[in-house]
Amino acid sequence: MVRFLHTADWQLGKPYGRVTDPGKQARLRQARYDAIGRIAGLAAEQQSCFVLIAGDLFDATAPTRSDVSRACSAIGRIPCPVFVIPGNHDHGGPGSLWEEAYFCDEQRSLAKNMRVLLKREPEVLDGAVILPCPLLRKAEPRDPTAWISRCDTSGWGDLPRIVLAHGSVQGFGGDDDSDDENPAPTTNRIELGDLPPGEIDYIALGDWHGLKQVAPNAWYCGCHEQDRFPRASQYRSGQVLSVEVGRGVPPQVVPMDTGLIRWQELEQRFLCDGDLTTLEKCLRTALADRVDEDLLLLTLRGTLSFSADSKLQQLLKPYEARLIRLERRGRHAVIPNDSELQSLTGRAGDPLVARVASRLEEALAEADDDPRQQRLVQLALRELHGLCSPGG
């Protein structure tokens, strides 16, 4: 039996372009390096024989020299050998970063324990055989694991065989940055069913950023530090896998947390203004007094009055400062309550405002089947209310 850590998709140097504050961008980038220290601690605690990084060590094919040096320094502190393959973000091939003099010099100086596996050929160790499947271009048209079925396994004895690959399997996974506007590519596809039956003991996969078992002996480990809001309730990220495997026996796989940054979600439907108090309690429970430790996806629906919506904006102001990122989705309507509407239509001392407000009230009723027109009228009413309020 051999024990090791399976990790992937560190994507060091990730820019986090949707975070506008440069200091908070730096906080997220630093977290990815801090998590490597936790991996080093787990490697020592678990007495791991080695660490496997299944692609995308860097976020780009041309990381900064600072990122190269910091990566090598962090990996050099891991107390066992570290084996890396290129992924689609930092693919190999002629002229790749893995062949650049600066990277090679820093690796020799700071990370003597790291080996970048750039060839599709067996790596026979004392306790296991690693079958690396590096991506040598961003989009490989052929299965990068296809070479394994042609291997001569006769000299491997009882050593467990471990595939190390980066890509999607059976329609699952793919580039996890994909969305409706940028669909996942049809390249870098791994056909698990084409691997030689009975010859593979564990398949260490990278590319999908969440934790997922896709076959009895095949796992995506997810990121070591979560880097996006979950797209499904079962999504889990921010961990590595501690794997124990022997020849011909099922692998024992244990997820171990390494991430610290929290990517949280909250949804609130406003059925009345009083639901604002419910949201306030939920925010306090979820975020407590933490600063620069959370990102929040906040979805708001329903309806609030003008005064309640103003309170909502005041409620969220400190969280916008405390959070690394506050992303708001959904659309809640802002409609005057009876007293707010009366304060406009019943202004005897200001007949012009009263007439305009009355006409807007009529327009709001007429726009019942036109959401766009409704929003325009609601906005006009809100602006009018703001101008007529004290200090407006």
N, C-alpha and C positions, 0 to 999 in steps of 0.2 A: 504493500500500500504506500502511496505517496500523497502528501498533503501540500496544497499550494493555494494561492489567492488568485482569483480570476477577476480582472477589472478591465475597463475599456472607456473610451469616449471622454477622456480627461479634457480634451479640447482647450489646452492651455493657451492663453492669449485671446480667448473669446471676447469680442468687443462689447457685447450687451448693448447694441445700438438703441434699443427701446427704452433704456434707462437714460434720462437726459442729464442727470447730475454727474459730472465727471468723478467726484469723490465717491459716489455710490457705485459707479461703474468699477472703480478701482477696488472697492470693497468686495464686489462679486468676483473679480479676477483673482484677488488675493485668497478668497475662500477656496478656490480650486487648488491652490498651492498648499494651503493649510491642511486640506484633506489628505494630501500625500503623506504628511507627517502622521496622520492617524492610520494610514495604510501601513506605514513602517512599524508603528506600534503593534498593529494586529499581526503582522508577519512575525514579529518577535514572540508575541503572546501565543500564537498558534503553532510556533515552530515550523513555519512554512519552509519547504525545500526551495521554492522559487515563487515568483510573481509573474503572471501572464497578463500583458496589456494587449487586448484584441482590437487594436487600431485606434486612430484618431488621438494620439498622444497630444498633438497640436491641433489648433483650430484651422490652420491654414498651411499651405505648402511653403510659405515664406515667413515664418515667425520672426519676431525681432530677436536681435542678439541677446537682449535682456531675458526674453522668455526662454531661449535655448539654455542660457547659463543657469537660470533659476530652476528649470526642469532637471537639468543634469545634477545640480547640487541636491535637489530634493530626492531624486532617485538614488543618488549615491549614499543617502542615509538609510535606505532600506536594507536590512541586515541579511539579505540573501540575493541570489542572482535574479535579474529582471529581464524577461524576454518580451520584445516589442515587435509588432508588425505594423506597417503603414496601413491606414484606412483611406477612405475617400477624401477626407479633409486634408490629409498630409501624405498623399500617395507617394510611392517610390517611383522608380524608373530613371532613365538617364537625366542627369542634372538635378536630381531631387535634393532636398535639404539634407537627406541622410548621407549624401556623398560630399557635401560642402566641407571645406577645410575647417571652418569655424566650429561646426557641429562636431566633427570628428575630434578636433583638438579638445573641446570642452568635455566630450564624452570620455576620452582617455584620461583627462585630468580630474574630473569631478565625479564620474559615474563608471568606475571600472567594473562594476557589477552588472552593467547594462549591455545587452546584446540586441541589436536591431537585425531581425531576420528578413533579409531582402530576397532570398531565394526560396523557391518552392521545392524544398528537399528536406528529408528527415533530419532532425536534430536529436541525436541519441545521447541521453544523459545517463547518469548512474542509476536513476530511479524511474525513468520514464522516457518515452519517445514523443517529442513534439513535432507535429506535422503543420508547419506554418503555411498560411495561404495569404501572403501580403498582396495588397492591391498595388499594382504597378502603374496604374492610371486612375483618374478620378472615376471613370465609368468603364468597368470591365464588361465587355459583351459576353464573355464566357464564364462559366462557373469557376471561380478561383480554387475550388477544392477538387476539380476534375482529375488533377495529376495523382491524387492519392490512390485511386483504383489501380494504377499501374505500378505501385511500389512493390518491391520485393521485401516481404515481412519476415522472411525465414531467419534472419539473424537477430531478431528482436527478443526472442525468448519469451519470458513471462513479464516483460516490461509493459505497463499500461500505455496505451496509445492515445494521445491527446491532440485533437485538431484545434488549431488557433486560426480563426477566420473573422472576416468583417463583411457584412452584407445582409441581405434579407432572405428569408426562407419561406417557401410555399405560399407566396403572396403576403406573408406577414413581415412587418418591419419596413425596411427600406430607409431612405434618408428621412430621419425623424423631423427634419425641418419642413417636410412637405405639408401642404394644406390644400384647400379647394382651388386656390389660384396657382399653386406650384405643386402639381401632383408628383408622387414618388416616381423615380426613374425605373425603367425596366431592366437596368443593368445591375451588376454586382449581386446576382441571384445565386443562392446556394441551394443545391438540390440534395437534401439530406438523404433521400431515398437512393441516390446513386452512389453513396459511399459503400465500400465493401462490407457486406453483412458480417457481423460478429468480429470485425477487426478493430472497431473504434470504441474506446471506453468512455471518453468524454469529449464533448464539442464545446469549446469556449468561444462564444460569439460576441461581437461588438456591432454597433450601428444603431440599434434600437435603444433609446435612452431610458427605458424603464426595465424593471425586473420581469423576466418572462421565461418560463420553461416551455420549449417548443417541441420537445421529444423526450423520451425517458432519460437520455444521456446528453441532452443539448439545452443550453441555457444562454439567454442574454442576461448579463449582469447588471445592466443599467449604468448610469453615471456614478462616479464616486461623490459628486456634489451636484444635487439637482439643479437644472438650468432652465426649467420652463414650467408653466402651470400645467397640472394634470389635464389630460384630455378624456379621461375616463375615471370612474370612481375607484377602480381596482389598480390604477397606476401607482407604482412605487419606484422611487429613485433615491439616490444618495446612499449607496451601499456598495460593498464588494461581496464576492462569494468566496467562502472558505470551502475548498473541495478536497475530499479524500477519495482516492480511486485506486483500484487494483485491477489486474488483468482479468477480464471476464466477469466482473461483479458490478452491480449497479453503483454509481457514484453517490457519495454522501455529500449533500450540498447544504450549506448553512449561510443565509444572508447575514451580513454584519454591517451595521450602520457606520458610515463615515462622514455623512453630510451634516452641516449645522444650519445652513440658511433654510428658512421655512418658506415654502411657496403655498400660500393659503387661499382658500376660496370661501366667500360668503355670498348668500343670496337672500334678499329681503323683498317681499311684496308688501307694499303699503295699501292696506284696505281702509285705513283711517290715519289721521295725524298721530294718534297714540302709538302707532307701530314704530315711530321714530325712536321711542324709548326702548323698544325691543332691539332695534339695530344698535343702539348705543351700548346696551348690555352685551350683545354678541361681540362687538368690537373689543370691549374691555376684556371679555373672557378670552378671546382668541389671541389678542396682542399684548395684554397686560401693560407693563411699562417698558417693554423692550424697544430699543432704538437701533436701526440699521441691522436688523436680524431677520426681517420678514419682507416678503412681497405679497401683495394682496390683490386678488381678482374679485372685485365687488360688483355684483349684478343687482340692479335695482329696478323694480317694476311697480306698477300700481299708480296711485294718485296721492299727491300732497297739496295742501293749500299753499298760498304764497308765503305765509308766515312760517309754516312748517318747513318749507323748502329752504328758506333762509337759515333756519336753525340747522338743517342738514349740512349746508355749506360750511357753517361755523363748526359743526361737529367734525367734519372731515379735515379741516385745515391742519390741526396738529398731527393727524395721521399721515397727511401728505409729506410732512417734514420728518416724521419718525420712521416711516417705511422706506425701504430701499426703492420700492416702486408701488404706486397705487394705480391699478388699471380698472377703469369703470366701464361696465358693459350694461346692456339693457337700456331701457328708456322709461322713466316714470313721468307721468303727466303732472303738470303743475296748473291747477285750476283754482280760481278763487272760491272760497267758501261763501256762504250766504252773507255773513257780516262784511267780508272784504268786498264783495260785489255791491252791497248796499252802500258802503262807504264811498263808492265811485258814482253809482247811478243816482244816489240820493243827495248829491252835493248841491243844495239849494243856493249856496253862495257862489257856486261856480258852474253855471248852467252849461258852458261849453264842454267841460269835462264830463258832466252828467250825460249830455247828448252823445258824446263819443263813446262813453262806457256802455250806454244803452244799445247803441248800434253794434258795438262789439259783442254784447251779450246775445243779440239776435243772430249775428254772424256765427257765433259759436254753436248755437242750436241748429242753424242751417247747414253747418259743416259736419253734421253727425256721421256721414258716410265718407268723409274725405279726411283721413288722418293728417295729411300734409297741411291742409287748410286749417284744421283744428290747431295744429302746433303753431301756425303763424298767428292765429287769433289769440291763443293763450299767451304767446310771447308779447303781443301788443298789449294785452290786458295787464300783464305783469309789469311791463315798462311804464304803463300809465299809473299803476298802483305805486310803483317805486317813486315816480315823480311827485305823487301827491302825498306820500308818507312823510312824516317828520324827518328832516335831513335829506330828503330826496332831491 
